Amino acid sequence: MIKKIILSIEIREEQIREFQEAIMQLEKQFNIAIGLDLVEKDNNKLVLDSYLSDLFASLGMSASLSGYNYLKSAINFVINDSTYLQRGITSRLYPDVASIFKTKPHCVERAVRHAITTVWNNGNFALLEKNFGSCISASTGKPTNSAFIARTVEIARKEVAQDSSPISHS
């Protein structure tokens, strides 16, 4: 039987990254998935991390994949600075994500590719096709890492701005 535990923790903004790293260590140690929803205290609006958790769950992406957290971090970077996509994700984005998670850029790239491939092969295909069908690579039959990130950024910007639920399930 799976039990859901909801905690409310107030921490300073500068402690968030350290707290997220501690949560990831707990996930690995106990082989569990922990959804971390950050809520802004001022307006109680869910921030991007919560939206992405819901979006990825809707698509069928497992939070236990390393690429799951790398993707969330990469999307945060791109939302704050779109030049990450324009100047190549390999030279700037992957190294910046890798530095947060204390890993190597090629490990980030591989884990992101694995997460996309896994969700594409085992996830909610109708929802994937509806929302990502326009960015499918002809050679692989799935979106490239950069196309998946770019499209997710588009979806997140639209949905978070409207403060609505994750992508349509119809």
Phi, psi and omega per residue, in radians:
M1 nan 2.349 3.130
I2 -1.717 2.301 3.098
K3 -1.937 2.464 3.089
K4 -1.843 2.245 3.131
I5 -2.014 2.251 3.125
I6 -1.971 2.162 3.122
L7 -2.032 2.584 3.015
S8 -2.064 2.041 -3.081
I9 -2.240 2.268 3.057
E10 -1.805 2.176 3.105
I11 -2.375 2.767 3.111
R12 -1.255 2.624 -3.095
E13 -0.964 -0.675 -3.111
E14 -1.216 -0.208 3.130
Q15 -1.655 -0.137 -3.035
I16 -1.043 -0.843 -3.097
R17 -1.046 -0.770 3.121
E18 -1.104 -0.688 3.116
F19 -1.137 -0.744 3.117
Q20 -1.079 -0.694 3.107
E21 -1.126 -0.688 3.108
A22 -1.125 -0.688 3.105
I23 -1.095 -0.744 3.127
M24 -1.100 -0.649 3.093
Q25 -1.134 -0.710 3.084
L26 -1.091 -0.723 3.126
E27 -1.034 -0.777 -3.134
K28 -1.200 -0.781 -3.076
Q29 -1.079 -0.737 -3.058
F30 -1.825 0.077 -3.134
N31 0.905 0.931 -3.135
I32 -2.275 2.883 3.055
A33 -1.933 2.247 3.134
I34 -2.074 2.071 3.059
G35 -1.478 2.192 -3.118
L36 -1.944 1.917 3.129
D37 -1.830 2.016 3.103
L38 -1.582 2.262 -3.126
V39 -2.077 2.288 3.083
E40 -1.306 2.255 -3.074
K41 -1.194 -0.596 -3.054
D42 -1.109 -0.858 -3.074
N43 -2.110 0.107 3.073
N44 0.982 0.424 3.116
K45 -1.540 2.310 3.106
L46 -1.103 2.349 3.122
V47 -1.502 3.091 -3.024
L48 -0.942 -0.669 -3.105
D49 -0.977 -0.764 3.133
S50 -1.145 -0.771 3.132
Y51 -1.061 -0.793 -3.127
L52 -1.117 -0.644 3.070
S53 -1.028 -0.800 3.126
D54 -1.146 -0.750 -3.141
L55 -1.069 -0.883 -3.109
F56 -1.113 -0.663 3.088
A57 -1.103 -0.711 3.119
S58 -1.081 -0.644 -3.141
L59 -1.332 -0.340 -3.120
G60 1.701 0.343 3.130
M61 -1.498 2.243 -3.115
S62 -1.378 2.336 3.097
A63 -1.197 -0.213 -3.133
S64 -1.396 -0.182 3.105
L65 -1.353 2.376 3.085
S66 -1.013 -0.699 -3.124
G67 -1.073 -0.416 3.109
Y68 -1.028 -0.922 -3.140
N69 -1.239 -0.621 3.091
Y70 -1.102 -0.735 3.110
L71 -1.092 -0.774 3.130
K72 -1.042 -0.746 3.128
S73 -1.156 -0.789 -3.141
A74 -1.055 -0.739 -3.132
I75 -1.140 -0.675 3.047
N76 -1.033 -0.789 3.113
F77 -1.035 -0.831 -3.073
V78 -1.169 -0.663 3.110
I79 -1.088 -0.632 -3.140
N80 -1.447 -0.351 -3.123
D81 -2.698 1.687 -3.060
S82 -1.185 -0.206 3.120
T83 -1.173 -0.262 3.058
Y84 -1.009 -0.673 -3.139
L85 -1.379 -0.586 -3.081
Q86 -1.289 -0.539 -3.084
R87 -1.805 0.205 3.082
G88 1.639 2.245 -3.094
I89 -1.357 -0.423 -3.105
T90 -1.209 -0.677 -3.036
S91 -1.448 -0.468 -3.085
R92 -2.128 -0.869 -2.991
L93 -1.176 -0.931 -3.132
Y94 -1.032 -0.756 3.088
P95 -1.076 -0.663 3.132
D96 -1.196 -0.703 3.082
V97 -1.153 -0.758 -3.138
A98 -1.030 -0.658 -3.121
S99 -1.156 -0.576 3.103
I100 -1.168 -0.737 -3.054
F101 -1.662 0.107 3.109
K102 0.941 0.931 3.098
T103 -2.425 -2.993 -3.105
K104 -1.764 2.587 -3.130
P105 -0.966 -0.684 -3.132
H106 -1.181 -0.477 3.068
C107 -1.220 -0.674 3.081
V108 -1.091 -0.855 -3.118
E109 -1.019 -0.814 -3.107
R110 -1.144 -0.739 -3.132
A111 -1.171 -0.664 3.088
V112 -1.135 -0.809 3.112
R113 -1.036 -0.735 3.127
H114 -1.119 -0.738 3.130
A115 -1.094 -0.756 3.135
I116 -1.149 -0.787 3.125
T117 -1.077 -0.774 -3.123
T118 -1.097 -0.807 3.142
V119 -1.200 -0.599 3.138
W120 -1.185 -0.638 -3.129
N121 -1.437 -0.516 -2.997
N122 -2.157 -0.079 -3.028
G123 -1.521 -2.866 -3.138
N124 -1.364 1.579 -2.974
F125 -1.113 -0.667 3.138
A126 -1.050 -0.754 3.131
L127 -1.210 -0.685 3.086
L128 -1.102 -0.819 -3.133
E129 -1.080 -0.744 -3.119
K130 -1.099 -0.752 -3.021
N131 -1.674 -0.399 -3.083
F132 -2.157 0.058 -3.088
G133 -1.020 -0.564 -3.097
S134 -1.284 -0.200 -3.089
C135 -2.058 0.434 3.129
I136 -1.337 2.309 3.086
S137 -1.312 2.322 -3.139
A138 -1.126 -0.551 -3.068
S139 -1.372 -0.548 -3.065
T140 -1.936 -0.309 -3.128
G141 1.375 0.201 3.087
K142 -2.541 2.893 3.126
P143 -1.216 2.609 2.982
T144 -1.239 2.904 3.103
N145 -0.972 -0.858 -3.084
S146 -1.154 -0.655 3.110
A147 -1.161 -0.707 3.124
F148 -1.125 -0.782 3.130
I149 -1.105 -0.821 -3.113
A150 -1.066 -0.776 -3.130
R151 -1.186 -0.681 3.101
T152 -1.112 -0.681 3.079
V153 -1.063 -0.776 3.109
E154 -1.028 -0.834 -3.124
I155 -1.096 -0.816 -3.092
A156 -1.116 -0.756 3.130
R157 -1.036 -0.776 -3.130
K158 -1.148 -0.859 -3.043
E159 -1.269 -0.732 -3.127
V160 -1.183 -0.644 3.112
A161 -1.110 -0.614 3.119
Q162 -1.439 -0.160 -3.102
D163 0.930 0.760 -3.134
S164 -1.898 -3.124 3.131
S165 -1.283 2.938 3.137
P166 -1.022 3.107 -3.019
I167 -0.794 2.683 -3.088
S168 -1.030 2.394 3.140
H169 -1.738 0.091 -3.107
S170 -1.556 nan nan
